Amino acid sequence: MLKLKTKSGAKKRFKLIGNGKIKIKRKKSFKNHLLTKKKKKRKRRLSDFSIVHKSDMKNIKKQLNA
């Protein structure tokens, strides 16, 4: 049987938490550039991690071979 490679883009963006079956952690968007016009509070909130929505879980787990 062939071994499946993980998608390198998904590998960099997502992390399994909670024994890999419960949740997938992701980073929030809009914190890469043009940061001077954004408020400190907004940038601080964007620094936190978020959980992937359950409708996307199946697709991401498939990409991660989890």
matplotlib code that plots the C-alpha trace (Angstrom):
import matplotlib.pyplot as plt

x = [0.0, 1.2, 1.9, -0.1, 1.8, 0.2, -0.6, 2.3, 0.0, -2.3, 0.6, 1.8, -1.6, -3.5, -2.7, -4.7, -5.6, -7.6, -6.2, -6.7, -10.3, -11.9, -10.6, -8.3, -6.5, -6.0, -4.6, -6.9, -6.5, -5.8, -2.7, 0.0, 0.4, -1.1, -0.9, -0.3, -4.0, -5.3, -6.0, -3.9, -7.0, -7.9, -4.3, -4.2, -7.5, -6.2, -3.1, -5.2, -5.9, -9.3, -11.0, -11.9, -15.6, -17.1, -18.3, -14.6, -13.2, -13.6, -11.8, -8.9, -8.5, -8.3, -5.5, -3.6, -4.1, -5.5]
y = [0.0, 3.5, 6.0, 9.3, 12.6, 15.3, 18.6, 20.9, 23.9, 22.3, 21.1, 24.6, 26.1, 23.6, 21.8, 18.9, 19.4, 17.3, 13.9, 14.7, 13.8, 16.7, 20.0, 21.6, 24.8, 27.6, 31.1, 34.1, 36.1, 39.8, 40.1, 40.0, 43.5, 47.0, 46.8, 50.5, 51.5, 48.7, 49.3, 47.5, 45.8, 44.4, 43.1, 41.5, 39.7, 38.5, 37.0, 34.4, 31.0, 29.9, 26.5, 25.3, 25.1, 21.7, 21.9, 22.2, 19.5, 16.5, 18.2, 19.4, 16.0, 14.4, 16.8, 16.1, 12.3, 12.3]
z = [0.0, -0.9, 1.8, 1.5, 1.8, 3.9, 2.1, 3.0, 3.0, 5.5, 7.6, 8.0, 8.8, 11.1, 14.3, 15.8, 19.5, 21.9, 20.8, 17.1, 17.1, 18.7, 17.3, 14.8, 15.7, 13.1, 13.1, 12.4, 9.2, 8.6, 10.6, 8.0, 6.6, 6.7, 10.5, 11.2, 10.6, 12.8, 16.5, 19.2, 20.5, 17.1, 16.5, 19.9, 19.2, 15.8, 17.6, 19.3, 17.8, 16.7, 16.2, 12.7, 12.0, 12.1, 8.4, 7.4, 9.7, 7.4, 4.5, 6.7, 8.4, 4.9, 3.9, 7.1, 6.8, 10.3]

ax = plt.figure().add_subplot(projection="3d")
ax.plot(x, y, z, "-o")
ax.set_aspect("equal")
plt.show()
